[in-house]
Amino acid sequence: MESDDTDEKDNPGIQFDYVAIGQMLFDVGKKPETISRRRKKLYDLVKRFDVAAKGGDPYRFEAPEPEIELTAQDYEEAQKKLKEMEEEVVTERKRMK
């Protein structure tokens, strides 16, 4: 008897023609009656389907490079400010009662 892992490898699931779907979405987006906000979303989907058609991961996310480097001192200062703010909130709530 075969295991579940073997069945999953043999059965690729539902196959899609990513190029055709992307082209249909592009055609809908280029119509003049399509509003610009929807057009932008459609074109984003077209790009994702193009990536999927080429065998890539359409949901891959690359984290942006930070503009500044935070030091340990920056974290300590932020932690200190947060603690002070929390104490102020507690004091304010007690005063309001």
Residue, then its C-alpha position, 0 to 999 in steps of 0.5 A: m500500500e502507498s503512503d500519503d507522501t507518494d500520492e501527493k507527489d504523483n498527483p500534482g493537483i489542479q493545473f492552471d494555464y497561468v499565461a492564459i489567466g494572466q492574459m485574460l486579467f491584462d485584457v480586462g485591465k486595459k479596457p477603458e471602463t476599468i477604474s485605475r485602482r482596479r487596473k493597478k490590482l489587476y496588473d499586479l495579479v498579471k505580474r504574479f501569474d507571469v512569475a508563476a508561469k515561469g515556475g517562481d513563487p508569486y508570493r515571495f517577499e524580499a524584506p527591504e534593507p533598513e535605512i538606518e542601523l539601530t544600536a543597542q543604545d537606541y533600543e535602550e532609549a526606546q525602552k526607557k521612553l516606553k516605560e516612562m509613557e506607561e507610567e504616565v498612562v497609569t498615573e493619568r488613569k489614577r487621576m481620572k478616577 
